Amino acid sequence: MPELLAYYCDDLIRKSKASDTELERELDKLVKLFSYLEDKDLFHESYRRFLSKRLLKEAPKSGARGSNAR
């Protein structure tokens, strides 16, 4: 269950086309669900993995720019 909740949070943030207030409402609901989880550490670990993947995919390609700086 913690991994599914982490995946849903990540998926919601990545694919959200809703306004910020709608997204915040959904995330508030997820925070309430989080309070009922027994294994919060597993959620944190799973979400950390999803977050790092999301950040790496969205990071600008620094290799191409760095070669022009010389």
Wavefront OBJ file of the C-alpha trace (Angstrom):
o trace
v 0.000 0.000 0.000
v 2.726 2.586 0.788
v 4.379 2.010 -2.589
v 1.067 2.451 -4.409
v 0.358 5.680 -2.563
v 3.834 6.980 -3.428
v 3.344 5.997 -7.072
v -0.049 7.703 -7.184
v 1.390 10.908 -5.692
v 4.199 10.948 -8.222
v 1.872 10.178 -11.102
v -0.544 12.874 -9.985
v 2.191 15.501 -9.894
v 3.768 14.458 -13.209
v 0.568 14.230 -15.227
v -1.493 16.894 -13.548
v -3.149 19.305 -15.942
v -5.429 20.625 -13.241
v -5.022 23.994 -11.619
v -2.780 24.392 -8.614
v -5.738 24.539 -6.251
v -7.182 21.273 -7.589
v -3.810 19.586 -7.333
v -3.391 20.870 -3.805
v -6.827 19.511 -2.863
v -5.875 16.078 -4.155
v -2.565 16.166 -2.327
v -4.336 17.183 0.888
v -6.489 14.074 0.569
v -3.369 11.986 0.134
v -1.829 13.494 3.259
v -4.874 12.323 5.197
v -4.410 8.829 3.783
v -0.729 8.998 4.686
v -1.617 9.537 8.341
v -3.264 6.088 8.361
v -0.222 4.274 6.952
v 1.670 2.077 9.348
v 4.821 1.821 7.253
v 5.596 5.459 6.563
v 9.291 4.701 6.007
v 8.454 2.546 3.012
v 6.343 5.372 1.567
v 9.205 7.843 2.057
v 11.705 5.523 0.392
v 9.403 4.821 -2.550
v 8.508 8.479 -3.009
v 12.179 9.481 -2.815
v 12.921 7.088 -5.706
v 10.060 8.480 -7.798
v 11.085 12.056 -7.023
v 14.710 11.470 -8.003
v 13.638 9.889 -11.303
v 11.276 12.784 -11.991
v 13.954 15.367 -11.246
v 16.519 13.606 -13.427
v 14.117 13.436 -16.359
v 13.283 17.131 -16.041
v 16.895 18.264 -15.590
v 18.322 20.262 -18.500
v 20.950 18.570 -20.604
v 24.064 20.194 -19.165
v 26.458 18.199 -21.381
v 25.546 20.056 -24.568
v 25.787 23.453 -22.949
v 28.993 22.661 -21.083
v 30.886 21.771 -24.241
v 30.115 25.199 -25.740
v 31.472 27.049 -22.711
v 35.110 26.184 -23.490
l 1 2 3 4 5 6 7 8 9 10 11 12 13 14 15 16 17 18 19 20 21 22 23 24 25 26 27 28 29 30 31 32 33 34 35 36 37 38 39 40 41 42 43 44 45 46 47 48 49 50 51 52 53 54 55 56 57 58 59 60 61 62 63 64 65 66 67 68 69 70
